[in-house]
Amino acid sequence: MVLDLQDVTLRRGTTTILDALSWHVAEGERWVVLGPNGAGKTTLLQIASARMHPTSGTAAVLGSRLGTVDLFELRPRIGVASAALADRILPSERVLDVVLTAAYGMTGRWRERYEALDHERARVLLDVFGVGGLAERTFGTLSEGERKRAQIARALMTDPELLLLDEPAAGLDLGGREELLGALTELARDPRSPVMVLVTHHVEEIPAGFTHALLLRGGRVAAAGPLAEVLTAEQLSATFGLDLEVVRHGERWSARARS
Ligand SMILES: Nc1ncnc2c1ncn2[C@@H]1O[C@H](COP(=O)(O)OP(=O)(O)OP(=O)(O)O)[C@@H](O)[C@H]1O
């Protein structure tokens, strides 16, 4: 089991952010996590990335129960791309270094020494995401879409077993979104890829090749399972609190309010 969460509750002060949540993610699966603002999606990813511990319940990540494992050994096995992480990257950082420094779990180049192989891998990953030509530019000069791609390349640098993407398509224009989804589809369909968990607000942003969905509402699981079983009008309507029409187009999805 890649993620094994059992009755996970997370409280901050008097707020219950996650409420007795159980969720199991197995090898080979690609999950999307959907839910309205404040549902607890980002917090759930913090637990999945071993950045936060549950207040109660148990969370095991890549076979290790949080609280009993050396986090510095566990974290390189998990690739993360999120707005919070992007905020920590200096605009003056060279794009190649943005990817390279992931090998040390750092943002910002200091005095670490990298092998030629690391450089090679960082360049290949930037190429795979279509931003190989920008390796020598500084992060601050990239467009939003280019930054997202560089971040995913960074998240893959350590060859992780688990890849967590928090709203990778947020802020992208239509072309940028579709290109990114194309790259994520290739990744999702490749059996050598890590287990993937992608958080989004929009069913339109689910890449083809994804297999499972978790719907969150108010810190609780509203539904979880194979995509086609979970992404029903009834379940999405209940999760988002409005009457939705959901349409499947092959392996892509769309949703809108019923008129
Ligand atoms: N440290 C904290 N103390 C109190 N409340 C918090 C704390 N961190 C998060 N919250 C609250 O927990 C809830 C869940 O937050 P989280 O960021 O996980 O939601 P989300 O589903 O990712 O939301 P969004 O879609 O808006 O990004 C929110 O209501 C948030 O205000």
The ligand as an SDF file (V2000), in Angstrom:
LIG
                    3D

 31 33  0  0  0  0  0  0  0  0999 V2000
   -3.3380   26.0700   10.7110 N   0  0  0  0  0  0  0  0  0  0  0  0
   -4.6460   26.1540   10.5580 C   0  0  0  0  0  0  0  0  0  0  0  0
   -5.4440   26.5810   11.5660 N   0  0  0  0  0  0  0  0  0  0  0  0
   -6.7830   26.6600   11.4420 C   0  0  0  0  0  0  0  0  0  0  0  0
   -7.4380   26.3010   10.3120 N   0  0  0  0  0  0  0  0  0  0  0  0
   -6.7140   25.8780    9.2840 C   0  0  0  0  0  0  0  0  0  0  0  0
   -5.2900   25.7700    9.3340 C   0  0  0  0  0  0  0  0  0  0  0  0
   -4.8470   25.3020    8.1440 N   0  0  0  0  0  0  0  0  0  0  0  0
   -5.9440   25.1190    7.3860 C   0  0  0  0  0  0  0  0  0  0  0  0
   -7.0610   25.4840    8.0530 N   0  0  0  0  0  0  0  0  0  0  0  0
   -8.4620   25.4170    7.5650 C   0  0  0  0  0  0  0  0  0  0  0  0
   -8.7180   24.0870    7.1830 O   0  0  0  0  0  0  0  0  0  0  0  0
   -9.5930   24.0390    6.0680 C   0  0  0  0  0  0  0  0  0  0  0  0
   -8.9990   23.1570    4.9980 C   0  0  0  0  0  0  0  0  0  0  0  0
   -7.8900   23.7990    4.4100 O   0  0  0  0  0  0  0  0  0  0  0  0
   -7.1490   23.2140    3.1110 P   0  0  0  0  0  0  0  0  0  0  0  0
   -6.1650   24.2360    2.6740 O   0  0  0  0  0  0  0  0  0  0  0  0
   -6.6670   21.8620    3.4080 O   0  0  0  0  0  0  0  0  0  0  0  0
   -8.3830   23.1180    2.1200 O   0  0  0  0  0  0  0  0  0  0  0  0
   -8.4050   22.9280    0.5490 P   0  0  0  0  0  0  0  0  0  0  0  0
   -9.4530   21.9110    0.2680 O   0  0  0  0  0  0  0  0  0  0  0  0
   -7.0410   22.6780    0.0250 O   0  0  0  0  0  0  0  0  0  0  0  0
   -8.9150   24.3530    0.1020 O   0  0  0  0  0  0  0  0  0  0  0  0
   -8.7010   25.1980   -1.2540 P   0  0  0  0  0  0  0  0  0  0  0  0
   -9.4760   24.4800   -2.2970 O   0  0  0  0  0  0  0  0  0  0  0  0
   -9.3130   26.5180   -0.9160 O   0  0  0  0  0  0  0  0  0  0  0  0
   -7.2250   25.2670   -1.5220 O   0  0  0  0  0  0  0  0  0  0  0  0
   -9.8270   25.4890    5.6770 C   0  0  0  0  0  0  0  0  0  0  0  0
  -11.0590   25.9010    6.1780 O   0  0  0  0  0  0  0  0  0  0  0  0
   -8.6770   26.2300    6.3240 C   0  0  0  0  0  0  0  0  0  0  0  0
   -9.0470   27.5630    6.6490 O   0  0  0  0  0  0  0  0  0  0  0  0
  1  2  1  0
  2  3  1  0
  2  7  2  0
  3  4  2  0
  4  5  1  0
  5  6  2  0
  6  7  1  0
  6 10  1  0
  7  8  1  0
  8  9  2  0
  9 10  1  0
 10 11  1  0
 11 12  1  0
 11 30  1  0
 12 13  1  0
 13 14  1  0
 13 28  1  0
 14 15  1  0
 15 16  1  0
 16 17  2  0
 16 18  1  0
 16 19  1  0
 19 20  1  0
 20 21  2  0
 20 22  1  0
 20 23  1  0
 23 24  1  0
 24 25  2  0
 24 26  1  0
 24 27  1  0
 28 29  1  0
 28 30  1  0
 30 31  1  0
M  END
$$$$
